[in-house]
């Protein structure tokens, strides 16, 4: 196991997760989302995520994204603390788009 994998875990195959039905959750504002997003992603801004958990299935893998990876990291923490089992921070949406 390499140095980075011991810190960050094994790399995530986002393309495989999406192919298997993962949900991409974009937590940017509606205005940011309308300016460009990953086709098929669900937009729930971070500030309203807690109030909208019922819109996110608990039996699916969730991949969070935003502009840079900061808000998506916060969203991942919220989802995990709310009982979601498999949540991955996809980072910035443009970077994630290139990985899927």
Legacy VTK file of the C-alpha trace (Angstrom):
# vtk DataFile Version 3.0
C-alpha trace
ASCII
DATASET POLYDATA
POINTS 100 float
0.000 0.000 0.000
1.435 3.359 -1.026
1.782 6.398 1.180
-1.183 8.236 -0.361
-3.500 5.242 -0.313
-2.850 4.826 3.404
-4.027 8.412 3.923
-6.810 8.574 1.377
-7.933 4.975 0.917
-8.162 3.243 -2.401
-9.119 5.271 -5.480
-12.821 5.410 -6.299
-13.973 4.306 -9.760
-16.680 6.938 -10.228
-17.551 5.744 -13.743
-18.260 2.246 -12.434
-20.374 3.575 -9.556
-22.469 5.702 -11.924
-22.885 2.791 -14.325
-24.136 0.713 -11.382
-26.748 3.344 -10.467
-25.039 5.794 -8.123
-26.710 9.161 -7.704
-24.687 12.298 -8.350
-25.714 14.963 -5.867
-24.627 18.480 -6.828
-24.747 20.706 -3.743
-24.049 24.044 -5.446
-26.635 26.802 -5.539
-29.392 26.636 -8.146
-27.733 29.515 -10.025
-24.387 27.710 -10.168
-26.107 24.502 -11.244
-28.000 26.243 -14.056
-24.665 27.522 -15.371
-23.513 23.962 -16.034
-23.774 20.554 -14.428
-23.423 16.815 -14.954
-26.345 15.459 -16.963
-28.664 13.447 -14.725
-27.311 14.887 -11.483
-29.659 15.979 -8.694
-29.287 19.533 -7.377
-29.877 20.144 -3.692
-27.888 23.137 -2.398
-25.796 22.385 0.694
-27.653 24.942 2.818
-30.941 23.054 2.290
-29.571 19.495 2.268
-30.632 18.611 5.817
-34.245 19.613 5.071
-34.305 17.631 1.807
-32.859 14.268 2.843
-36.173 12.603 1.977
-35.436 13.360 -1.706
-32.280 11.228 -1.627
-32.689 7.437 -1.630
-30.877 5.692 1.223
-30.384 2.463 -0.724
-28.195 4.013 -3.443
-24.551 4.998 -3.589
-24.271 8.794 -3.454
-21.516 10.837 -5.102
-21.451 14.458 -3.950
-19.990 17.285 -6.031
-19.810 21.079 -6.012
-17.459 23.669 -7.495
-14.231 22.732 -5.717
-14.859 19.829 -3.359
-15.364 21.772 -0.124
-19.174 21.845 -0.010
-19.363 18.297 -1.366
-17.126 17.205 1.532
-19.538 18.828 3.979
-22.469 17.173 2.191
-20.761 13.782 2.498
-20.403 14.299 6.261
-24.067 15.306 6.594
-25.240 12.259 4.637
-23.049 9.818 6.561
-24.169 11.251 9.906
-27.775 10.946 8.690
-27.485 7.204 8.100
-26.441 6.951 4.462
-24.096 4.005 4.015
-21.995 4.701 0.945
-21.186 8.303 0.098
-18.206 9.528 -1.922
-16.943 13.076 -2.353
-16.552 13.510 -6.099
-15.006 16.957 -5.681
-15.548 19.636 -8.292
-18.272 18.826 -10.818
-16.091 19.567 -13.848
-13.388 17.205 -12.625
-15.963 14.543 -11.736
-17.557 14.872 -15.172
-14.207 13.942 -16.702
-14.004 10.825 -14.537
-17.372 9.420 -15.550
LINES 1 101
100 0 1 2 3 4 5 6 7 8 9 10 11 12 13 14 15 16 17 18 19 20 21 22 23 24 25 26 27 28 29 30 31 32 33 34 35 36 37 38 39 40 41 42 43 44 45 46 47 48 49 50 51 52 53 54 55 56 57 58 59 60 61 62 63 64 65 66 67 68 69 70 71 72 73 74 75 76 77 78 79 80 81 82 83 84 85 86 87 88 89 90 91 92 93 94 95 96 97 98 99
